[in-house]
Amino acid sequence: QMSKSTGNFLTLSQAVDKFSADGMRLALADAGDTVEDANFVEAMADAGILRLYTWVEWVKEMIANRDSLRSGPPNTFNDRVFASEMNAGIMKTEQNYEK
């Protein structure tokens, strides 16, 4: 837990400067979801930034190589399974929003 007495206290502005807004969002999302006090861990913020960087680099690589990716109609078994799972997720989401 952050506290001034332990020396690990950061203001929101300092935390965003140090970890970026997205890094903070990931770390805060991981800080705890129970009724207990949230536990912000700087290592999680650092890991979040690394995951974001790795993902951005992967996206850049995929965009650069998009001509070598498969094209044509989705007609394999895996394509049908993927479409089915996506449709099931959409239906669940709609049902939960309606509730």
C-alpha positions as semicolon CSV with decimal commas, in nm:
position;residue;x (nm);y (nm);z (nm)
1;Q;0,000;0,000;0,000
2;M;0,117;0,350;-0,068
3;S;0,189;0,582;0,219
4;K;0,406;0,886;0,275
5;S;0,574;0,721;0,575
6;T;0,705;0,427;0,369
7;G;0,823;0,654;0,090
8;N;0,630;0,486;-0,190
9;F;0,364;0,753;-0,227
10;L;0,297;0,893;-0,576
11;T;0,052;1,158;-0,679
12;L;-0,165;1,081;-0,978
13;S;0,038;1,320;-1,191
14;Q;0,368;1,160;-1,084
15;A;0,233;0,811;-1,146
16;V;0,112;0,897;-1,497
17;D;0,446;1,062;-1,575
18;K;0,631;0,753;-1,451
19;F;0,411;0,474;-1,593
20;S;0,188;0,642;-1,857
21;A;-0,189;0,656;-1,835
22;D;-0,230;0,309;-1,986
23;G;0,033;0,158;-1,758
24;M;-0,152;0,304;-1,460
25;R;-0,486;0,170;-1,583
26;L;-0,344;-0,181;-1,607
27;A;-0,176;-0,161;-1,266
28;L;-0,488;-0,019;-1,099
29;A;-0,707;-0,283;-1,261
30;D;-0,477;-0,544;-1,109
31;A;-0,458;-0,367;-0,771
32;G;-0,748;-0,563;-0,626
33;D;-1,116;-0,611;-0,671
34;T;-1,223;-0,708;-0,321
35;V;-1,350;-0,489;-0,040
36;E;-0,996;-0,463;0,098
37;D;-0,771;-0,168;0,023
38;A;-0,618;-0,172;-0,324
39;N;-0,254;-0,274;-0,340
40;F;-0,072;-0,083;-0,614
41;V;0,248;-0,264;-0,716
42;E;0,500;-0,075;-0,927
43;A;0,624;-0,401;-1,081
44;M;0,275;-0,456;-1,223
45;A;0,276;-0,109;-1,377
46;D;0,617;-0,180;-1,532
47;A;0,494;-0,517;-1,660
48;G;0,184;-0,349;-1,804
49;I;0,396;-0,102;-1,997
50;L;0,607;-0,389;-2,131
51;R;0,297;-0,582;-2,239
52;L;0,160;-0,274;-2,415
53;Y;0,493;-0,215;-2,591
54;T;0,512;-0,581;-2,700
55;W;0,155;-0,568;-2,830
56;V;0,216;-0,247;-3,025
57;E;0,529;-0,398;-3,182
58;W;0,333;-0,711;-3,279
59;V;0,061;-0,499;-3,440
60;K;0,325;-0,304;-3,637
61;E;0,476;-0,633;-3,755
62;M;0,136;-0,768;-3,862
63;I;0,056;-0,449;-4,051
64;A;0,394;-0,455;-4,225
65;N;0,339;-0,818;-4,331
66;R;-0,031;-0,802;-4,412
67;D;0,029;-0,895;-4,777
68;S;0,165;-1,233;-4,665
69;L;-0,140;-1,311;-4,451
70;R;-0,409;-1,548;-4,569
71;S;-0,689;-1,397;-4,773
72;G;-1,012;-1,521;-4,923
73;P;-1,335;-1,644;-4,774
74;P;-1,326;-1,786;-4,421
75;N;-1,401;-2,151;-4,488
76;T;-1,183;-2,361;-4,259
77;F;-1,304;-2,537;-3,945
78;N;-1,105;-2,291;-3,732
79;D;-1,272;-1,998;-3,909
80;R;-1,616;-2,140;-3,832
81;V;-1,524;-2,208;-3,467
82;F;-1,389;-1,853;-3,430
83;A;-1,704;-1,702;-3,583
84;S;-1,922;-1,917;-3,359
85;E;-1,734;-1,814;-3,045
86;M;-1,751;-1,447;-3,142
87;N;-2,126;-1,472;-3,204
88;A;-2,177;-1,650;-2,871
89;G;-1,980;-1,374;-2,695
90;I;-2,189;-1,106;-2,865
91;M;-2,512;-1,278;-2,758
92;K;-2,391;-1,309;-2,396
93;T;-2,289;-0,945;-2,393
94;E;-2,629;-0,834;-2,524
95;Q;-2,808;-1,048;-2,263
96;N;-2,595;-0,905;-1,980
97;Y;-2,654;-0,546;-2,097
98;E;-3,027;-0,611;-2,106
99;K;-3,017;-0,737;-1,746
